[in-house]
Amino acid sequence: MTALRPNTTPPPPSAPNKHAEQWVAQIAKMTQPDSIVWCDGSREEKKRLTELAVSTGVLHPLNPEKRPGCYLSRSNPNDVARVEHLTFICTPTKEEAGPTNNWMAPKEAYDKLAKLFEGSMKGKTMYVVPYIMGPIGSPFSKVGVEITDSVYVVLNMRIMTRMGQVAWDMLGESNDFNRGLHSTLDLDPNKRFICHFPEDNTIWSCGSGYGGNVLLGKKCLALRIGSYLGKKEGWLAEHMLILGIESPDGQISYVAAAFPSACGKTNFAMMIPPRRFEGWRIWTVGDDIAWMRVGSDGRLWAVNPENGYFGVAPGTNHKSNPNAMKTMEKDSLFTNVALTKDNDVWWEEMDGEVPEELTDWQGRPWKKGSTEKAAHPNSRFTAPATNNPSISRESDNPNGVPISAIIFGGRRATTIPLVLQSFNWAHGVYLGAMLGSETTAAATGKVGVLRRDPMAMLPFCGYNMGDYFAHWLSMRHKITYPPKIFLVNWFRKDEDGKFLWPGYGENMRVLKWIVDRAFVRIGGRETAVGWVPREGDIDLSGLDITAETFKKATDINVDEWKTELDNQQEFFDLIGPTMPEPLRLQRDLLRAMLK
């Protein structure tokens, strides 16, 4: 064991196991911090670290009457989002990482980053953050330890995970924990790397202070490392929300759903049913990530490994997501939003009139009518899941919840109907594998550019995407009672460019049809590409939608689907020889059906 430097603080006797002590000592020798704090997750620690963050300018206190316990943080303008081009999967061979991931050989990555980490914490405090992803005591759950020099990271991890002594208690004497190392360095983009070492269950991140790059339990462990572990151990780590839908008679069914960005994922997870569905409730189990295993009863069971929400603020309001607005009213952290004169937060598309004057996300004066955004488009809120009025009572259940339906959804102006049920598991995997969204002008400057995002996992799969599809297909042999698989599209438009479906809470109408189909309680119309609802299958009462509009929203246009299948060739070519043959056959079958 490498001894701790004389000016560091030794761990308390009751905290870590010997493996963690040895590892921390090695990292301390490399990074040379002035002191080490072993985080315990206590309220006293939160108070102390929050006061430190305020005194050093990391956090700005918000109006205590409007936002009790809430704070604003501003990141460096060059550090405001995930950096996919600097995110690497470090497997022994490039083929294992696959064509959709950036790859770096493990030795090269360790050597490159070790030089950056050398002495990186001189003059700083090293925080050792033990945490659990998943409910405490659950067979699903994984223990991680993140070493960081950022108090912002510690305070966010406290919200997003089960952090502190509970993690040491769960780990015991085991050596099976994720080793995460993070240092902000000097925030130079040329020194920014997020490297994943799946075979070592290790993550090294440097040069960034932005949440998606530095909260290592989230996308890094829960998805990239998690998906690798899932393949190895026979389960699924997915970029999916989990919700429960409760009928007036008290029956609750659970679904998992994957949506690429800008497709309403969090809004769907926290949906409030429209007035027509009085007595129905939506319960949020999770808004972003699902870990799913086959239970002893042959069904697929899911847990949300997270303990909080790290959501995009712009576009969130009392129409799009009233539960999210309530969730962030207290004990929340905001990053890169604007500040009002009375010390409250503001972002684009928030409720009410646009204020005449604000302080923008960079701390500069901002006036109404400015061509620049007051809040950064990727500004965030970090809020405890327990704040959510619709939080499911099963959200901490160690066994998870049984999944009756899996939903894939993208943003498509044409082709994809409002809702489509797959014929079987393999067909459903094919639909998920071909998932895509059309970009908006706000995102790229071009409208309608289709980007494939299979299962909404393209940036988050920790190994070869072709092998990932094969793993999905193989799960069918383990699941006695597989969930039904559906495809949805809230964004289909008519010939005038108007949306055919109102979305938001009205999506409850589609969700009810999905659940009824999962339990074979309602019919549908078979088409060449899957099952769609017939006229009358979805309750449209109270909506300003004609039968003709509904028909357009659910129509299967053969020519558009033929074009869709042709356009998929580029993605098949990208995946190459690891694309599973059953998915190629599914495409051939659809092509034949369309003739």
C-alpha positions as CSV (number, residue, x, y, z in Angstrom):
1,M,0.0,0.0,0.0
2,T,1.3,3.5,-0.9
3,A,1.3,5.7,2.2
4,L,-0.7,8.9,2.2
5,R,1.3,12.1,2.0
6,P,2.0,13.6,5.5
7,N,-0.3,16.6,4.8
8,T,-3.3,14.6,3.9
9,T,-6.1,13.4,6.1
10,P,-6.3,9.7,6.8
11,P,-9.6,7.9,6.4
12,P,-11.8,7.4,9.5
13,P,-11.6,3.8,10.7
14,S,-15.2,3.0,9.9
15,A,-15.2,4.4,6.4
16,P,-13.7,2.4,3.5
17,N,-12.4,-1.1,3.0
18,K,-8.7,-1.8,2.4
19,H,-9.1,-1.9,-1.4
20,A,-10.5,1.6,-1.4
21,E,-7.8,2.8,1.0
22,Q,-5.1,1.4,-1.2
23,W,-6.6,2.9,-4.4
24,V,-7.1,6.4,-2.8
25,A,-3.5,6.3,-1.6
26,Q,-2.2,5.6,-5.1
27,I,-4.3,8.4,-6.6
28,A,-3.2,10.8,-3.8
29,K,0.4,10.1,-4.6
30,M,-0.2,10.9,-8.2
31,T,-2.4,14.0,-7.8
32,Q,-0.8,15.4,-4.6
33,P,-3.8,17.1,-2.9
34,D,-3.3,19.3,0.1
35,S,-5.9,17.4,2.0
36,I,-8.3,14.5,1.6
37,V,-12.0,14.6,2.7
38,W,-13.8,11.2,3.0
39,C,-17.4,12.2,2.4
40,D,-20.0,10.6,4.6
41,G,-23.2,12.0,3.1
42,S,-24.4,13.6,6.3
43,R,-26.5,16.8,6.6
44,E,-23.6,18.4,8.5
45,E,-21.3,17.7,5.6
46,K,-23.8,19.2,3.1
47,K,-24.0,22.4,5.2
48,R,-20.3,22.7,5.5
49,L,-19.5,22.1,1.8
50,T,-22.4,24.3,0.7
51,E,-21.0,27.2,2.8
52,L,-17.6,26.5,1.3
53,A,-19.0,26.6,-2.2
54,V,-20.7,29.9,-1.6
55,S,-17.7,31.5,0.0
56,T,-15.5,30.5,-3.0
57,G,-18.0,31.6,-5.6
58,V,-18.8,28.1,-6.9
59,L,-22.5,28.6,-5.8
60,H,-24.7,31.6,-5.6
61,P,-27.6,31.5,-3.1
62,L,-31.0,32.0,-4.6
63,N,-34.0,33.8,-3.1
64,P,-34.7,31.8,0.1
65,E,-38.4,32.6,0.0
66,K,-38.9,31.5,-3.6
67,R,-36.3,28.8,-3.7
68,P,-35.4,27.6,-0.2
69,G,-32.1,25.6,-0.2
70,C,-31.4,26.4,-3.9
71,Y,-28.2,27.7,-5.5
72,L,-27.0,28.8,-8.9
73,S,-23.7,27.7,-10.5
74,R,-22.0,29.1,-13.6
75,S,-19.6,26.9,-15.5
76,N,-16.8,28.1,-17.8
77,P,-18.3,29.1,-21.2
78,N,-16.1,26.5,-22.9
79,D,-17.5,23.8,-20.6
80,V,-21.3,23.6,-21.0
81,A,-22.1,20.1,-22.3
82,R,-21.1,16.5,-22.8
83,V,-18.1,16.2,-25.1
84,E,-18.8,13.1,-27.2
85,H,-15.8,13.6,-29.4
86,L,-13.5,13.5,-26.3
87,T,-15.3,10.5,-24.7
88,F,-13.5,7.3,-25.2
89,I,-14.1,3.6,-24.7
90,C,-10.8,2.0,-23.8
91,T,-11.0,-1.7,-24.6
92,P,-8.1,-4.0,-25.7
93,T,-9.2,-3.8,-29.3
94,K,-10.9,-1.2,-31.4
95,E,-13.4,-3.8,-32.6
96,E,-14.7,-4.3,-29.1
97,A,-15.5,-0.6,-28.9
98,G,-17.2,-0.7,-32.3
99,P,-17.6,1.9,-35.1
100,T,-19.9,4.3,-33.2
101,N,-17.5,4.9,-30.2
102,N,-14.2,6.8,-30.0
103,W,-11.6,4.2,-29.0
104,M,-8.3,4.5,-27.2
105,A,-6.0,1.6,-26.2
106,P,-6.1,1.3,-22.4
107,K,-2.4,1.7,-21.9
108,E,-2.3,4.8,-24.1
109,A,-5.2,6.3,-22.2
110,Y,-3.8,5.6,-18.8
111,D,-0.4,7.0,-19.8
112,K,-1.9,10.1,-21.5
113,L,-4.2,11.0,-18.6
114,A,-1.8,10.1,-15.8
115,K,0.5,12.9,-17.1
116,L,-2.4,15.3,-16.9
117,F,-3.4,14.1,-13.4
118,E,0.2,14.3,-12.1
119,G,0.1,17.0,-9.4
120,S,-3.3,18.2,-10.6
121,M,-4.7,18.6,-7.0
122,K,-1.8,20.6,-5.5
123,G,-3.3,23.4,-3.5
124,K,-6.7,21.6,-3.6
125,T,-8.8,19.3,-1.6
126,M,-9.4,15.7,-2.8
127,Y,-12.9,14.5,-2.1
128,V,-13.6,10.8,-1.8
129,V,-17.2,10.2,-2.7
130,P,-18.7,6.7,-2.0
131,Y,-22.0,6.2,-3.7
132,I,-24.6,3.6,-4.7
133,M,-26.3,3.4,-8.1
134,G,-29.7,1.8,-7.4
135,P,-31.8,1.2,-4.3
136,I,-29.9,0.3,-1.2
137,G,-29.6,-3.4,-0.8
138,S,-30.8,-4.2,-4.2
139,P,-29.3,-7.1,-6.3
140,F,-29.4,-4.6,-9.2
141,S,-27.2,-2.0,-7.4
142,K,-23.6,-1.1,-7.9
143,V,-21.1,0.7,-5.6
144,G,-18.9,3.4,-7.0
145,V,-16.2,5.7,-5.5
146,E,-15.5,8.9,-7.2
147,I,-12.4,10.9,-6.4
148,T,-12.8,14.6,-7.4
149,D,-11.3,18.0,-6.6
150,S,-14.7,19.7,-7.3
151,V,-17.1,20.6,-4.4
152,Y,-19.7,21.2,-7.1
153,V,-19.4,17.5,-8.1
154,V,-19.7,16.4,-4.5
155,L,-22.9,18.4,-3.9
156,N,-24.5,17.1,-7.2
157,M,-23.5,13.5,-6.5
158,R,-25.2,13.9,-3.1
159,I,-28.5,14.6,-4.9
160,M,-28.1,12.2,-7.8
161,T,-26.9,9.1,-5.9
162,R,-27.2,7.3,-2.5
163,M,-24.0,8.8,-1.2
164,G,-22.0,8.3,1.9
165,Q,-21.6,5.7,4.6
166,V,-24.4,3.6,3.1
167,A,-22.1,2.8,0.2
168,W,-19.3,1.5,2.5
169,D,-21.8,-0.5,4.4
170,M,-23.1,-2.1,1.1
171,L,-19.5,-2.7,-0.2
172,G,-18.2,-4.4,2.9
173,E,-14.8,-6.0,2.3
174,S,-15.5,-6.5,-1.4
175,N,-13.1,-5.2,-4.1
176,D,-16.1,-4.9,-6.6
177,F,-16.6,-1.2,-7.0
178,N,-16.3,1.3,-9.8
179,R,-13.2,3.5,-9.5
180,G,-13.9,7.0,-10.8
181,L,-11.2,9.7,-10.9
182,H,-12.0,13.3,-11.8
183,S,-10.0,16.6,-11.8
184,T,-11.1,19.9,-13.3
185,L,-7.5,20.7,-14.1
186,D,-7.5,24.3,-15.6
187,L,-10.6,23.6,-17.8
188,D,-8.4,23.7,-20.9
189,P,-10.4,21.9,-23.7
190,N,-7.2,20.5,-25.0
191,K,-6.8,18.6,-21.7
192,R,-10.4,17.4,-21.6
193,F,-10.9,13.6,-21.8
194,I,-13.6,11.2,-20.4
195,C,-12.1,7.7,-20.6
196,H,-14.0,4.5,-19.7
197,F,-12.1,1.2,-19.0
198,P,-14.9,-1.4,-19.0
199,E,-12.6,-4.4,-18.2
200,D,-11.2,-2.5,-15.2
201,N,-14.6,-1.0,-14.1
202,T,-12.8,2.3,-14.1
203,I,-13.5,5.9,-15.3
204,W,-11.0,8.7,-15.6
205,S,-12.3,12.2,-16.4
206,C,-10.3,15.4,-16.6
207,G,-10.5,19.0,-17.8
208,S,-14.2,19.5,-17.3
209,G,-16.6,20.7,-14.6
210,Y,-19.8,20.0,-16.5
211,G,-22.2,17.5,-14.9
212,G,-22.5,15.0,-17.8
213,N,-18.7,14.7,-17.9
214,V,-18.0,14.7,-14.2
215,L,-20.9,13.1,-12.3
216,L,-19.4,9.7,-13.0
217,G,-22.3,7.7,-11.6
218,K,-24.6,8.9,-14.3
219,K,-23.9,8.4,-18.0
220,C,-20.4,7.0,-17.3
221,L,-21.2,4.2,-14.8
222,A,-24.9,3.8,-15.2
223,L,-24.8,3.5,-19.0
224,R,-21.4,3.1,-20.6
225,I,-19.8,0.9,-18.0
226,G,-23.3,-0.4,-17.0
227,S,-24.1,-1.6,-20.5
228,Y,-20.8,-3.5,-20.7
229,L,-21.5,-5.1,-17.3
230,G,-25.1,-5.9,-18.5
231,K,-23.8,-7.8,-21.5
232,K,-21.3,-9.6,-19.3
233,E,-23.7,-10.4,-16.5
234,G,-27.0,-10.9,-18.6
235,W,-29.0,-7.8,-18.0
236,L,-29.8,-4.4,-19.7
237,A,-28.5,-0.9,-18.8
238,E,-30.7,1.5,-20.8
239,H,-31.2,5.2,-21.5
240,M,-34.9,4.8,-20.4
241,L,-37.5,6.4,-18.2
242,I,-39.6,4.2,-16.0
243,L,-43.2,5.1,-15.1
244,G,-46.3,3.5,-13.6
245,I,-49.8,4.1,-14.9
246,E,-52.5,3.6,-12.3
247,S,-56.1,3.1,-13.3
248,P,-59.0,4.4,-11.2
249,D,-59.5,0.9,-9.7
250,G,-55.9,1.0,-8.4
251,Q,-54.2,-1.3,-10.9
252,I,-50.6,-0.1,-11.7
253,S,-48.7,-1.1,-14.9
254,Y,-45.1,-0.2,-15.6
255,V,-43.5,0.8,-18.8
256,A,-39.9,1.8,-19.8
257,A,-39.3,4.2,-22.6
258,A,-36.3,5.5,-24.6
259,F,-36.3,8.8,-26.3
260,P,-33.4,10.7,-27.9
261,S,-32.8,14.3,-26.7
262,A,-35.5,16.9,-27.4
263,C,-38.2,14.3,-27.6
264,G,-40.0,14.9,-24.3
265,K,-38.5,12.1,-22.2
266,T,-38.7,13.8,-18.8
267,N,-42.1,15.3,-19.6
268,F,-43.4,11.8,-20.3
269,A,-42.0,10.4,-17.1
270,M,-43.7,13.1,-15.0
271,M,-46.9,13.4,-17.1
272,I,-50.1,14.6,-15.6
273,P,-53.1,12.9,-17.3
274,P,-55.6,15.3,-19.0
275,R,-59.0,16.0,-17.4
276,R,-60.7,13.3,-19.5
277,F,-58.7,10.8,-17.5
278,E,-59.9,11.7,-14.0
279,G,-58.9,9.1,-11.5
280,W,-55.8,8.0,-13.5
281,R,-52.3,8.7,-12.2
282,I,-48.8,8.6,-13.6
283,W,-46.1,7.6,-11.1
284,T,-42.4,8.4,-11.9
285,V,-39.9,5.6,-11.1
286,G,-37.2,7.3,-13.1
287,D,-36.7,9.9,-15.8
288,D,-33.5,8.8,-17.6
289,I,-31.9,5.4,-16.8
290,A,-33.3,1.9,-16.3
291,W,-31.4,-1.2,-15.2
292,M,-33.4,-4.3,-16.2
293,R,-33.0,-7.9,-15.1
294,V,-35.1,-11.1,-15.6
295,G,-36.9,-12.0,-12.4
296,S,-37.6,-15.4,-11.0
297,D,-41.1,-15.1,-12.4
298,G,-39.8,-14.8,-16.0
299,R,-40.7,-11.1,-16.3
300,L,-38.4,-8.2,-16.9
301,W,-37.9,-6.1,-13.8
302,A,-36.4,-2.6,-13.7
303,V,-34.9,-0.1,-11.2
304,N,-33.9,3.5,-11.6
305,P,-30.2,3.6,-10.5
306,E,-30.4,7.3,-9.8
307,N,-31.7,9.3,-6.8
308,G,-32.3,12.6,-8.5
309,Y,-32.9,14.4,-11.7
310,F,-30.3,16.3,-13.9
311,G,-32.7,17.9,-16.3
312,V,-32.6,20.4,-19.1
313,A,-34.2,23.7,-17.9
314,P,-35.1,25.6,-21.1
315,G,-38.5,24.5,-22.4
316,T,-39.6,23.3,-18.9
317,N,-42.7,25.1,-17.7
318,H,-46.0,24.5,-16.1
319,K,-47.6,23.4,-19.4
320,S,-44.8,21.0,-20.5
321,N,-43.9,19.6,-17.1
322,P,-45.7,21.0,-14.0
323,N,-44.3,18.2,-11.8
324,A,-40.7,19.1,-12.8
325,M,-41.4,22.8,-11.9
326,K,-42.6,21.7,-8.4
327,T,-39.6,19.3,-8.1
328,M,-37.1,22.1,-8.4
329,E,-38.8,24.5,-5.9
330,K,-36.4,23.6,-3.1
331,D,-33.1,22.0,-2.3
332,S,-32.0,22.1,-5.9
333,L,-28.9,23.2,-7.8
334,F,-29.2,25.2,-11.1
335,T,-26.4,25.4,-13.6
336,N,-26.0,28.1,-16.3
337,V,-29.6,29.5,-16.1
338,A,-30.3,33.2,-15.9
339,L,-30.9,35.2,-12.7
340,T,-33.8,37.6,-12.1
341,K,-33.5,40.9,-10.2
342,D,-35.1,39.3,-7.1
343,N,-32.6,36.5,-7.2
344,D,-34.7,33.8,-8.8
345,V,-33.9,31.7,-11.8
346,W,-35.2,32.1,-15.4
347,W,-34.8,30.4,-18.7
348,E,-36.3,30.5,-22.2
349,E,-39.9,29.2,-22.5
350,M,-40.4,29.6,-18.7
351,D,-43.9,30.7,-17.6
352,G,-45.0,34.3,-17.7
353,E,-43.7,37.4,-19.4
354,V,-40.0,37.6,-20.3
355,P,-38.4,39.9,-17.7
356,E,-37.1,43.3,-18.9
357,E,-33.7,42.7,-17.4
358,L,-31.8,39.6,-16.3
359,T,-28.3,38.5,-15.5
360,D,-27.5,35.9,-18.1
361,W,-25.8,32.5,-17.6
362,Q,-22.4,34.1,-17.9
363,G,-23.1,36.8,-15.3
364,R,-23.6,39.6,-17.8
365,P,-26.4,42.1,-18.0
366,W,-29.2,41.0,-20.4
367,K,-32.2,42.9,-21.7
368,K,-35.4,41.7,-23.2
369,G,-35.2,41.5,-27.0
370,S,-31.5,40.5,-27.0
371,T,-30.6,38.1,-29.7
372,E,-28.5,36.0,-27.3
373,K,-30.0,33.4,-24.9
374,A,-30.3,34.5,-21.3
375,A,-30.0,30.9,-20.1
376,H,-27.7,28.5,-21.9
377,P,-29.7,26.0,-24.1
378,N,-28.2,23.1,-22.1
379,S,-28.6,24.8,-18.7
380,R,-29.6,22.3,-16.0
381,F,-31.4,21.7,-12.7
382,T,-30.3,19.0,-10.2
383,A,-33.2,18.1,-7.9
384,P,-33.9,15.3,-5.4
385,A,-36.3,12.7,-6.7
386,T,-38.2,12.9,-3.4
387,N,-39.3,16.4,-4.4
388,N,-41.3,15.1,-7.3
389,P,-45.1,15.1,-6.4
390,S,-45.5,12.1,-8.7
391,I,-42.6,10.0,-7.3
392,S,-43.6,6.3,-7.3
393,R,-43.7,4.5,-3.9
394,E,-41.8,1.7,-5.7
395,S,-38.9,4.0,-6.6
396,D,-36.8,2.6,-3.8
397,N,-38.0,-1.0,-4.1
398,P,-34.9,-3.2,-4.2
399,N,-36.7,-5.7,-6.5
400,G,-37.7,-3.0,-9.0
401,V,-41.0,-3.0,-10.9
402,P,-42.2,-5.4,-13.6
403,I,-42.1,-4.0,-17.1
404,S,-45.2,-4.7,-19.3
405,A,-44.2,-2.5,-22.3
406,I,-41.1,-1.0,-23.8
407,I,-41.5,2.2,-25.9
408,F,-39.1,3.8,-28.3
409,G,-39.7,7.3,-29.6
410,G,-38.1,9.8,-31.9
411,R,-38.8,13.1,-33.6
412,R,-40.1,12.5,-37.1
413,A,-42.2,14.8,-39.3
414,T,-43.2,12.0,-41.6
415,T,-43.2,8.2,-42.0
416,I,-43.4,7.0,-38.4
417,P,-47.0,6.9,-37.1
418,L,-48.2,8.2,-33.7
419,V,-47.9,4.7,-32.3
420,L,-46.9,1.3,-33.7
421,Q,-46.7,-2.0,-32.0
422,S,-44.1,-4.5,-33.1
423,F,-45.0,-8.0,-34.2
424,N,-42.6,-9.7,-31.9
425,W,-39.4,-9.2,-29.8
426,A,-37.0,-9.4,-32.8
427,H,-39.2,-6.9,-34.8
428,G,-39.3,-4.6,-31.8
429,V,-35.5,-4.7,-31.4
430,Y,-35.2,-3.9,-35.1
431,L,-37.5,-0.8,-34.6
432,G,-35.5,0.3,-31.6
433,A,-32.2,-0.2,-33.5
434,M,-33.4,2.0,-36.3
435,L,-34.7,4.7,-34.0
436,G,-33.9,8.2,-35.2
437,S,-34.7,11.9,-34.8
438,E,-34.8,14.8,-37.3
439,T,-32.7,17.7,-36.1
440,T,-34.2,21.2,-35.6
441,A,-32.9,24.5,-36.8
442,A,-32.1,25.5,-33.2
443,A,-29.9,22.5,-32.9
444,T,-28.0,22.3,-36.2
445,G,-29.0,25.1,-38.5
446,K,-30.6,22.5,-40.8
447,V,-34.1,21.1,-40.5
448,G,-35.0,17.5,-41.1
449,V,-31.5,15.9,-41.0
450,L,-32.2,12.4,-39.7
451,R,-29.8,11.1,-37.1
452,R,-29.9,7.4,-36.1
453,D,-29.9,7.0,-32.3
454,P,-30.5,3.2,-31.7
455,M,-32.5,2.7,-28.5
456,A,-31.4,6.4,-27.7
457,M,-28.1,4.7,-26.7
458,L,-25.7,5.8,-29.4
459,P,-23.6,8.1,-27.2
460,F,-23.9,5.8,-24.2
461,C,-23.2,2.2,-25.3
462,G,-19.9,1.0,-23.7
463,Y,-19.1,-1.5,-26.4
464,N,-19.7,-2.5,-30.0
465,M,-23.2,-1.5,-31.0
466,G,-23.7,-4.6,-33.2
467,D,-22.9,-6.7,-30.2
468,Y,-25.3,-4.6,-28.2
469,F,-28.1,-5.4,-30.6
470,A,-27.2,-9.1,-30.4
471,H,-27.4,-8.9,-26.6
472,W,-30.9,-7.4,-26.9
473,L,-31.9,-10.3,-29.2
474,S,-30.5,-12.9,-26.8
475,M,-32.5,-11.5,-23.9
476,R,-35.6,-13.0,-25.5
477,H,-34.4,-16.5,-24.6
478,K,-34.2,-15.5,-20.9
479,I,-37.5,-13.7,-20.6
480,T,-40.5,-16.0,-20.3
481,Y,-43.0,-13.2,-20.5
482,P,-41.3,-10.4,-22.6
483,P,-42.7,-6.9,-22.6
484,K,-44.5,-5.8,-25.8
485,I,-42.4,-3.3,-27.8
486,F,-43.9,-0.1,-29.3
487,L,-42.7,2.9,-31.4
488,V,-44.2,6.4,-30.8
489,N,-43.9,9.7,-32.6
490,W,-45.5,12.8,-31.1
491,F,-44.0,15.0,-33.8
492,R,-45.6,13.9,-37.1
493,K,-46.8,16.9,-39.2
494,D,-49.4,17.5,-41.9
495,E,-48.7,18.9,-45.4
496,D,-48.8,22.5,-43.9
497,G,-46.1,21.7,-41.3
498,K,-48.5,21.6,-38.4
499,F,-48.2,18.9,-35.7
500,L,-51.0,16.3,-36.0
501,W,-50.9,15.4,-32.2
502,P,-51.0,17.9,-29.3
503,G,-48.5,16.0,-27.1
504,Y,-47.7,16.8,-23.5
505,G,-50.4,15.4,-21.1
506,E,-52.5,14.2,-24.1
507,N,-49.9,11.5,-24.6
508,M,-51.7,9.7,-21.8
509,R,-54.3,8.7,-24.4
510,V,-51.6,6.8,-26.4
511,L,-50.1,5.4,-23.3
512,K,-53.4,3.8,-22.3
513,W,-53.7,2.1,-25.7
514,I,-50.1,0.8,-25.3
515,V,-50.9,-0.7,-21.8
516,D,-54.2,-2.1,-23.0
517,R,-52.4,-3.7,-25.9
518,A,-49.7,-5.1,-23.6
519,F,-52.4,-6.9,-21.7
520,V,-54.4,-7.8,-24.8
521,R,-57.4,-5.7,-23.7
522,I,-58.0,-3.8,-26.9
523,G,-57.7,-4.4,-30.6
524,G,-55.6,-2.8,-33.4
525,R,-55.1,-2.7,-37.1
526,E,-52.4,-4.9,-38.6
527,T,-50.2,-3.2,-41.2
528,A,-47.1,-4.2,-43.1
529,V,-44.9,-2.6,-40.5
530,G,-46.7,-3.4,-37.2
531,W,-50.0,-2.8,-35.4
532,V,-51.6,0.6,-35.2
533,P,-54.8,1.8,-33.4
534,R,-58.0,1.7,-35.3
535,E,-60.4,4.6,-35.3
536,G,-62.1,4.6,-31.9
537,D,-59.3,2.6,-30.2
538,I,-57.8,5.8,-28.7
539,D,-60.1,8.1,-26.7
540,L,-60.1,11.4,-28.5
541,S,-63.0,13.0,-26.6
542,G,-62.3,16.6,-25.7
543,L,-59.6,17.0,-28.3
544,D,-59.9,19.2,-31.3
545,I,-58.9,16.4,-33.6
546,T,-61.0,15.1,-36.5
547,A,-61.1,11.5,-37.6
548,E,-59.2,12.6,-40.7
549,T,-56.4,14.1,-38.6
550,F,-56.1,11.0,-36.5
551,K,-56.0,8.9,-39.6
552,K,-53.1,11.0,-40.9
553,A,-51.3,10.7,-37.5
554,T,-51.5,6.9,-37.6
555,D,-51.2,6.4,-41.4
556,I,-48.6,4.0,-42.9
557,N,-47.4,5.5,-46.1
558,V,-45.8,2.6,-48.1
559,D,-43.6,4.9,-50.3
560,E,-42.2,6.7,-47.2
561,W,-41.5,3.4,-45.6
562,K,-39.7,2.1,-48.7
563,T,-37.5,5.2,-48.6
564,E,-37.0,4.7,-44.8
565,L,-35.7,1.1,-45.4
566,D,-33.4,2.4,-48.2
567,N,-32.0,5.1,-45.9
568,Q,-31.3,2.5,-43.2
569,Q,-28.6,1.0,-45.5
570,E,-26.0,3.7,-44.4
571,F,-26.5,2.7,-40.7
572,F,-26.3,-1.0,-41.6
573,D,-23.0,-0.3,-43.4
574,L,-21.7,1.7,-40.5
575,I,-22.3,-1.2,-38.0
576,G,-20.8,-3.6,-40.5
577,P,-20.3,-7.3,-40.0
578,T,-21.4,-7.3,-36.3
579,M,-24.9,-6.2,-37.3
580,P,-26.9,-9.3,-36.3
581,E,-28.4,-11.3,-39.1
582,P,-31.9,-11.3,-37.5
583,L,-32.0,-7.6,-37.9
584,R,-31.0,-7.8,-41.5
585,L,-33.8,-10.4,-42.0
586,Q,-36.3,-8.1,-40.3
587,R,-35.5,-5.4,-42.8
588,D,-35.8,-7.8,-45.7
589,L,-39.2,-9.1,-44.4
590,L,-40.5,-5.5,-44.1
591,R,-39.3,-4.7,-47.6
592,A,-41.1,-7.8,-48.9
593,M,-44.3,-6.9,-47.0
594,L,-44.3,-3.4,-48.4
595,K,-44.4,-4.9,-51.9
